[in-house]
């Protein structure tokens, strides 16, 4: 999740007063959640043969996220849109939860 979105979300939730290390911790957790949401959505939309190819790529490339991203970009031209949509969906979920909690 881009830092500007995370910072904006922290401000919208009134969490500006948190210590910097807590803000960083929140941003890392939020980023992990969004990343998982993006992966789940990609796996739902990716054809079976591409899933098998991605599994092989993950087995050989592992931590090489640039290669994995290139692969996904080639298979899913709307990848950037998916990421943006999942970020916005998460942002709205957090804002709604904050409202319900009275934050």
DSSP file (Angstrom, degrees, kcal/mol; ACC not computed):
  #  RESIDUE AA STRUCTURE BP1 BP2  ACC     N-H-->O    O-->H-N    N-H-->O    O-->H-N    TCO  KAPPA ALPHA  PHI   PSI    X-CA   Y-CA   Z-CA
    1    1 A X              0   0    0      0, 0.0    30,-0.1     0, 0.0     5,-0.1   0.000 360.0 360.0 360.0 129.7    0.0    0.0    0.0
    2    2 A X    >>  -     0   0    0      1,-0.1     4,-2.0     3,-0.1     3,-0.6  -0.248 360.0-124.3 -59.0 143.7    1.5    3.4   -1.0
    3    3 A X  H 3> S+     0   0    0      1,-0.2     4,-3.1     2,-0.2     5,-0.2   0.852 108.9  58.5 -58.2 -38.5    2.8    5.4    2.0
    4    4 A X  H 3> S+     0   0    0      1,-0.2     4,-2.1     2,-0.2    -1,-0.2   0.879 107.4  47.4 -62.0 -37.1    0.6    8.5    1.1
    5    5 A X  H <> S+     0   0    0     -3,-0.6     4,-2.5     2,-0.2    -1,-0.2   0.914 112.9  48.5 -69.2 -42.5   -2.5    6.3    1.4
    6    6 A X  H  X S+     0   0    0     -4,-2.0     4,-2.4     2,-0.2    -2,-0.2   0.930 112.9  47.6 -62.4 -45.5   -1.4    4.9    4.7
    7    7 A X  H  X S+     0   0    0     -4,-3.1     4,-2.2     1,-0.2    -1,-0.2   0.911 112.3  49.9 -61.7 -42.3   -0.5    8.3    6.1
    8    8 A X  H  X S+     0   0    0     -4,-2.1     4,-2.9    -5,-0.2    -1,-0.2   0.902 110.2  50.3 -63.3 -41.6   -3.9    9.7    4.9
    9    9 A X  H  X S+     0   0    0     -4,-2.5     4,-1.8     2,-0.2    -1,-0.2   0.893 108.2  52.6 -64.7 -40.2   -5.7    6.8    6.5
   10   10 A X  H  <>S+     0   0    0     -4,-2.4     5,-2.8     2,-0.2     6,-0.3   0.920 112.5  45.7 -61.1 -43.1   -3.8    7.4    9.8
   11   11 A X  H ><5S+     0   0    0     -4,-2.2     3,-1.7     1,-0.2     5,-0.2   0.928 110.5  52.7 -65.2 -45.7   -5.0   11.0    9.7
   12   12 A X  H 3<5S+     0   0    0     -4,-2.9    -1,-0.2     1,-0.3    -2,-0.2   0.819 110.0  49.2 -61.2 -30.8   -8.6   10.2    8.8
   13   13 A X  T 3<5S-     0   0    0     -4,-1.8    -1,-0.3    -5,-0.2    -2,-0.2   0.436 115.2-116.7 -88.6   0.7   -8.7    7.8   11.7
   14   14 A X  T < 5S+     0   0    0     -3,-1.7     3,-0.4    -4,-0.2    -3,-0.2   0.818  76.4 129.5  71.2  30.3   -7.3   10.5   14.1
   15   15 A X    > < +     0   0    0     -5,-2.8     3,-1.8    -6,-0.2    -4,-0.2   0.163  26.7 112.2-103.2  17.2   -4.2    8.4   14.8
   16   16 A X  T 3  S+     0   0    0     -6,-0.3    -1,-0.2     1,-0.3    -5,-0.1   0.799  71.4  62.1 -59.6 -28.8   -1.7   11.2   14.1
   17   17 A X  T 3  S+     0   0    0     -3,-0.4    -1,-0.3     2,-0.0    -2,-0.1   0.537  78.4 110.8 -78.7  -5.7   -0.8   11.4   17.8
   18   18 A X  S <  S-     0   0    0     -3,-1.8     5,-0.0     1,-0.1    -3,-0.0  -0.350  82.5 -95.5 -65.9 149.3    0.5    7.8   17.8
   19   19 A X    >>  -     0   0    0      1,-0.1     4,-2.0     4,-0.0     3,-0.8  -0.328  36.8-112.1 -60.0 149.8    4.3    7.3   18.3
   20   20 A X  H 3> S+     0   0    0      1,-0.3     4,-2.5     2,-0.2     5,-0.2   0.858 116.6  56.1 -55.5 -39.7    6.1    6.9   14.9
   21   21 A X  H 3> S+     0   0    0      1,-0.2     4,-2.0     2,-0.2    -1,-0.3   0.857 107.3  49.2 -65.1 -32.7    6.9    3.3   15.7
   22   22 A X  H <> S+     0   0    0     -3,-0.8     4,-2.6     2,-0.2    -1,-0.2   0.879 109.8  51.7 -71.1 -38.1    3.2    2.4   16.2
   23   23 A X  H  X S+     0   0    0     -4,-2.0     4,-2.7     2,-0.2    -2,-0.2   0.928 110.6  48.2 -62.2 -43.9    2.3    4.1   13.0
   24   24 A X  H  X S+     0   0    0     -4,-2.5     4,-2.4     2,-0.2    -2,-0.2   0.911 110.5  51.6 -62.5 -42.6    4.9    2.1   11.1
   25   25 A X  H  X S+     0   0    0     -4,-2.0     4,-2.2     2,-0.2    -2,-0.2   0.925 111.5  47.1 -60.7 -45.3    3.6   -1.1   12.8
   26   26 A X  H  X S+     0   0    0     -4,-2.6     4,-2.9     1,-0.2     5,-0.2   0.929 111.5  50.8 -61.0 -46.0    0.1   -0.3   11.7
   27   27 A X  H  X S+     0   0    0     -4,-2.7     4,-2.5     1,-0.2    -2,-0.2   0.882 110.0  49.9 -62.0 -38.9    1.2    0.5    8.1
   28   28 A X  H  X S+     0   0    0     -4,-2.4     4,-2.1     2,-0.2    -1,-0.2   0.916 112.4  47.0 -66.3 -42.2    3.1   -2.7    7.9
   29   29 A X  H  X S+     0   0    0     -4,-2.2     4,-2.2     2,-0.2    -2,-0.2   0.921 112.9  49.1 -64.8 -43.4    0.1   -4.7    9.1
   30   30 A X  H  X S+     0   0    0     -4,-2.9     4,-2.6     1,-0.2     5,-0.2   0.915 110.1  51.7 -62.1 -42.3   -2.2   -2.9    6.7
   31   31 A X  H  X S+     0   0    0     -4,-2.5     4,-2.5    -5,-0.2    -1,-0.2   0.897 108.9  50.4 -61.0 -41.1    0.1   -3.5    3.8
   32   32 A X  H  X S+     0   0    0     -4,-2.1     4,-2.2     2,-0.2    -1,-0.2   0.905 110.5  49.9 -62.9 -42.0    0.2   -7.2    4.6
   33   33 A X  H  X S+     0   0    0     -4,-2.2     4,-2.3     2,-0.2    -2,-0.2   0.938 112.7  45.7 -63.0 -47.5   -3.6   -7.4    4.7
   34   34 A X  H  X S+     0   0    0     -4,-2.6     4,-2.6     1,-0.2    -2,-0.2   0.908 110.7  53.9 -63.5 -41.5   -3.9   -5.6    1.4
   35   35 A X  H  X S+     0   0    0     -4,-2.5     4,-2.4     1,-0.2    -1,-0.2   0.917 109.7  47.5 -59.4 -43.4   -1.2   -7.8   -0.2
   36   36 A X  H  X S+     0   0    0     -4,-2.2     4,-2.6     2,-0.2    -1,-0.2   0.904 110.9  51.5 -64.3 -41.4   -3.1  -10.9    0.9
   37   37 A X  H  X S+     0   0    0     -4,-2.3     4,-2.2     1,-0.2    -2,-0.2   0.903 110.4  49.1 -61.7 -40.9   -6.4   -9.5   -0.5
   38   38 A X  H  X S+     0   0    0     -4,-2.6     4,-2.7     2,-0.2    -2,-0.2   0.926 111.3  49.2 -64.3 -45.0   -4.7   -8.8   -3.8
   39   39 A X  H  X S+     0   0    0     -4,-2.4     4,-2.7     2,-0.2    -2,-0.2   0.918 110.4  50.4 -61.8 -44.3   -3.2  -12.3   -3.9
   40   40 A X  H  X S+     0   0    0     -4,-2.6     4,-1.6     1,-0.2    -1,-0.2   0.925 112.5  46.9 -59.8 -44.9   -6.6  -13.9   -3.2
   41   41 A X  H  X S+     0   0    0     -4,-2.2     4,-1.7     2,-0.2    -2,-0.2   0.911 111.5  50.6 -65.3 -41.7   -8.3  -11.9   -5.9
   42   42 A X  H  X S+     0   0    0     -4,-2.7     4,-2.4     1,-0.2    -2,-0.2   0.925 109.2  51.5 -61.1 -44.1   -5.5  -12.7   -8.4
   43   43 A X  H  < S+     0   0    0     -4,-2.7    -1,-0.2     1,-0.2    -2,-0.2   0.830 108.7  51.7 -64.8 -30.8   -5.9  -16.4   -7.6
   44   44 A X  H  < S+     0   0    0     -4,-1.6    -1,-0.2    -5,-0.2    -2,-0.2   0.851 118.5  36.6 -70.2 -33.9   -9.6  -16.2   -8.2
   45   45 A X  H  < S+     0   0    0     -4,-1.7     2,-0.3    -3,-0.2    -2,-0.2   0.686  94.1  96.5 -94.5 -20.5   -9.2  -14.6  -11.6
   46   46 A X  S  < S-     0   0    0     -4,-2.4     5,-0.1    -5,-0.2    30,-0.1  -0.546  79.3-115.8 -76.5 130.0   -6.1  -16.4  -12.9
   47   47 A X    >>  -     0   0    0     -2,-0.3     4,-1.9     1,-0.1     3,-0.5  -0.242  28.3-109.4 -60.8 155.0   -6.7  -19.3  -15.2
   48   48 A X  H 3> S+     0   0    0      1,-0.2     4,-2.0     2,-0.2     5,-0.2   0.869 117.4  53.3 -56.0 -42.8   -5.7  -22.7  -13.9
   49   49 A X  H 3> S+     0   0    0      1,-0.2     4,-1.7     2,-0.2    -1,-0.2   0.863 110.0  48.7 -64.8 -33.2   -2.8  -23.1  -16.4
   50   50 A X  H <> S+     0   0    0     -3,-0.5     4,-2.5     2,-0.2    -1,-0.2   0.825 106.6  56.4 -73.8 -31.3   -1.4  -19.7  -15.3
   51   51 A X  H  X S+     0   0    0     -4,-1.9     4,-2.4     2,-0.2    -2,-0.2   0.909 107.3  49.2 -63.4 -40.9   -1.7  -20.7  -11.6
   52   52 A X  H  X S+     0   0    0     -4,-2.0     4,-1.8     2,-0.2    -2,-0.2   0.906 111.8  48.4 -64.5 -41.3    0.5  -23.8  -12.3
   53   53 A X  H  X S+     0   0    0     -4,-1.7     4,-2.2     1,-0.2    -2,-0.2   0.887 110.8  51.2 -65.3 -38.7    3.0  -21.6  -14.1
   54   54 A X  H  X S+     0   0    0     -4,-2.5     4,-2.9     2,-0.2    -2,-0.2   0.896 106.1  54.8 -65.8 -39.6    2.9  -19.2  -11.2
   55   55 A X  H  X S+     0   0    0     -4,-2.4     4,-2.1     2,-0.2    -1,-0.2   0.915 109.3  47.6 -58.1 -43.6    3.5  -22.0   -8.7
   56   56 A X  H  X S+     0   0    0     -4,-1.8     4,-1.9     2,-0.2     5,-0.2   0.909 111.8  50.2 -63.7 -42.0    6.6  -23.0  -10.7
   57   57 A X  H  X>S+     0   0    0     -4,-2.2     4,-3.6     1,-0.2     5,-0.6   0.912 110.3  49.5 -62.9 -43.2    7.8  -19.4  -10.7
   58   58 A X  H  X5S+     0   0    0     -4,-2.9     4,-1.5     1,-0.2    -1,-0.2   0.880 110.2  51.8 -63.2 -37.8    7.3  -19.1   -7.0
   59   59 A X  H  <5S+     0   0    0     -4,-2.1    -1,-0.2    -5,-0.2    -2,-0.2   0.862 121.7  31.0 -67.4 -35.2    9.3  -22.3   -6.4
   60   60 A X  H  <5S+     0   0    0     -4,-1.9    -2,-0.2    -5,-0.1    -3,-0.2   0.820 131.0  32.2 -93.4 -33.8   12.2  -21.1   -8.5
   61   61 A X  H ><5S+     0   0    0     -4,-3.6     3,-2.3    -5,-0.2     2,-0.4   0.728  75.6 161.3 -98.1 -25.4   12.1  -17.3   -7.9
   62   62 A X  T 3<<S+     0   0    0     -4,-1.5    -1,-0.2    -5,-0.6    -2,-0.1  -0.169  75.5  18.5  47.6 -96.9   10.8  -17.3   -4.3
   63   63 A X  T 3  S+     0   0    0     -2,-0.4     2,-2.0     1,-0.1    -1,-0.3   0.418  93.8 108.4 -86.8   0.2   11.6  -13.8   -3.0
   64   64 A X    <>  +     0   0    0     -3,-2.3     4,-1.8     1,-0.2     3,-0.4  -0.538  40.2 171.3 -81.7  81.0   12.2  -12.2   -6.5
   65   65 A X  H  >  +     0   0    0     -2,-2.0     4,-2.7     1,-0.2    -1,-0.2   0.762  69.9  63.4 -66.3 -25.9    9.1  -10.1   -6.4
   66   66 A X  H  > S+     0   0    0      2,-0.2     4,-2.4     1,-0.2    -1,-0.2   0.927 106.1  44.4 -63.8 -43.9   10.1   -8.2   -9.6
   67   67 A X  H  > S+     0   0    0     -3,-0.4     4,-2.4     2,-0.2    -2,-0.2   0.910 114.2  49.2 -66.5 -42.0    9.9  -11.4  -11.6
   68   68 A X  H  X S+     0   0    0     -4,-1.8     4,-2.5     2,-0.2    -2,-0.2   0.916 112.0  48.7 -63.8 -42.9    6.7  -12.5  -10.0
   69   69 A X  H  X S+     0   0    0     -4,-2.7     4,-2.9     2,-0.2    -2,-0.2   0.906 110.2  51.5 -64.1 -42.0    5.1   -9.0  -10.7
   70   70 A X  H  X S+     0   0    0     -4,-2.4     4,-2.1     2,-0.2    -2,-0.2   0.921 110.4  49.5 -59.7 -43.7    6.3   -9.1  -14.3
   71   71 A X  H  X S+     0   0    0     -4,-2.4     4,-1.6     1,-0.2    -2,-0.2   0.948 112.9  46.0 -59.3 -49.1    4.7  -12.5  -14.7
   72   72 A X  H  X S+     0   0    0     -4,-2.5     4,-2.8     1,-0.2    -2,-0.2   0.883 109.6  54.5 -64.4 -38.6    1.4  -11.3  -13.2
   73   73 A X  H  < S+     0   0    0     -4,-2.9    -1,-0.2     1,-0.2    -2,-0.2   0.898 108.8  49.7 -60.5 -39.6    1.5   -8.1  -15.3
   74   74 A X  H  < S+     0   0    0     -4,-2.1    -1,-0.2    -5,-0.2     3,-0.2   0.822 118.5  37.9 -68.3 -31.2    1.8  -10.3  -18.5
   75   75 A X  H  < S+     0   0    0     -4,-1.6     2,-0.4     1,-0.2    -2,-0.2   0.735 124.7  37.3 -91.6 -25.6   -1.1  -12.5  -17.4
   76   76 A X    ><  -     0   0    0     -4,-2.8     3,-2.0    -5,-0.2    -1,-0.2  -0.810  59.3-176.0-132.5  90.9   -3.3   -9.8  -15.9
   77   77 A X  T 3  S+     0   0    0     -2,-0.4     3,-0.3     1,-0.3     4,-0.2   0.726  87.3  57.2 -60.4 -19.9   -3.2   -6.5  -17.8
   78   78 A X  T 3> S+     0   0    0      1,-0.2     4,-2.3     2,-0.1    -1,-0.3   0.125  70.1 117.6 -96.4  20.9   -5.5   -5.0  -15.1
   79   79 A X  H <> S+     0   0    0     -3,-2.0     4,-2.4     1,-0.2    -1,-0.2   0.900  74.3  50.2 -57.2 -45.6   -3.2   -5.9  -12.2
   80   80 A X  H  > S+     0   0    0     -3,-0.3     4,-2.5     1,-0.2    -1,-0.2   0.884 110.3  51.0 -61.6 -37.7   -2.6   -2.2  -11.2
   81   81 A X  H  > S+     0   0    0      2,-0.2     4,-2.8     1,-0.2    -1,-0.2   0.897 108.4  52.0 -65.6 -39.8   -6.4   -1.7  -11.2
   82   82 A X  H  X S+     0   0    0     -4,-2.3     4,-2.6     2,-0.2     5,-0.2   0.936 110.5  48.1 -61.0 -46.5   -6.8   -4.7   -9.0
   83   83 A X  H  X S+     0   0    0     -4,-2.4     4,-2.3     1,-0.2    -2,-0.2   0.939 113.4  47.2 -60.3 -47.8   -4.2   -3.4   -6.5
   84   84 A X  H  X S+     0   0    0     -4,-2.5     4,-2.4     1,-0.2    -2,-0.2   0.911 112.6  49.6 -60.7 -43.3   -5.9    0.1   -6.5
   85   85 A X  H  X S+     0   0    0     -4,-2.8     4,-2.6     1,-0.2    -1,-0.2   0.906 111.4  48.2 -63.6 -42.1   -9.3   -1.5   -6.0
   86   86 A X  H  X S+     0   0    0     -4,-2.6     4,-2.2     2,-0.2    -1,-0.2   0.865 111.0  51.2 -68.5 -35.4   -8.2   -3.7   -3.1
   87   87 A X  H  X S+     0   0    0     -4,-2.3     4,-2.6    -5,-0.2    -2,-0.2   0.939 112.7  45.7 -63.5 -46.4   -6.4   -0.7   -1.4
   88   88 A X  H  X S+     0   0    0     -4,-2.4     4,-2.4     2,-0.2    -2,-0.2   0.900 111.6  52.1 -65.2 -40.4   -9.6    1.4   -1.7
   89   89 A X  H  X S+     0   0    0     -4,-2.6     4,-2.2     2,-0.2    -1,-0.2   0.922 111.7  46.7 -60.8 -44.4  -11.8   -1.5   -0.4
   90   90 A X  H  X S+     0   0    0     -4,-2.2     4,-2.6     2,-0.2     5,-0.2   0.922 110.1  53.5 -62.7 -44.5   -9.5   -1.9    2.6
   91   91 A X  H  X S+     0   0    0     -4,-2.6     4,-2.4     1,-0.2    -2,-0.2   0.917 110.6  46.5 -56.9 -45.8   -9.5    1.8    3.2
   92   92 A X  H  X S+     0   0    0     -4,-2.4     4,-2.6     2,-0.2    -1,-0.2   0.887 110.7  52.5 -66.0 -39.4  -13.3    1.9    3.3
   93   93 A X  H  X S+     0   0    0     -4,-2.2     4,-2.4     2,-0.2    -2,-0.2   0.913 111.2  47.0 -62.5 -42.7  -13.5   -1.2    5.5
   94   94 A X  H  X S+     0   0    0     -4,-2.6     4,-2.5     2,-0.2    -2,-0.2   0.921 112.8  48.8 -65.4 -43.9  -11.1    0.5    8.0
   95   95 A X  H  X S+     0   0    0     -4,-2.4     4,-2.1    -5,-0.2    -2,-0.2   0.910 112.3  48.3 -63.3 -41.7  -13.0    3.8    7.9
   96   96 A X  H  X S+     0   0    0     -4,-2.6     4,-2.2     2,-0.2    -1,-0.2   0.909 112.1  48.9 -64.3 -42.3  -16.4    1.9    8.5
   97   97 A X  H  X S+     0   0    0     -4,-2.4     4,-1.6     1,-0.2    -2,-0.2   0.900 110.2  51.8 -63.7 -40.3  -14.9   -0.1   11.4
   98   98 A X  H  X>S+     0   0    0     -4,-2.5     5,-3.1     1,-0.2     4,-0.5   0.902 108.7  50.9 -63.7 -41.1  -13.6    3.1   12.9
   99   99 A X  H ><5S+     0   0    0     -4,-2.1     3,-1.2     1,-0.2    -1,-0.2   0.925 108.5  51.4 -61.5 -44.7  -17.0    4.8   12.7
  100  100 A X  H 3<5S+     0   0    0     -4,-2.2    -1,-0.2     1,-0.3    -2,-0.2   0.817 111.5  48.0 -62.6 -30.5  -18.6    1.8   14.3
  101  101 A X  H 3<5S-     0   0    0     -4,-1.6    -1,-0.3    -5,-0.2    -2,-0.2   0.509 117.5-114.2 -87.2  -5.0  -16.1    2.1   17.2
  102  102 A X  T <<5       0   0    0     -3,-1.2    -3,-0.2    -4,-0.5    -2,-0.1   0.752 360.0 360.0  79.4  23.9  -16.7    5.8   17.5
  103  103 A X      <       0   0    0     -5,-3.1    -4,-0.2    -6,-0.2    -5,-0.1   0.431 360.0 360.0 -91.6 360.0  -13.2    6.8   16.3
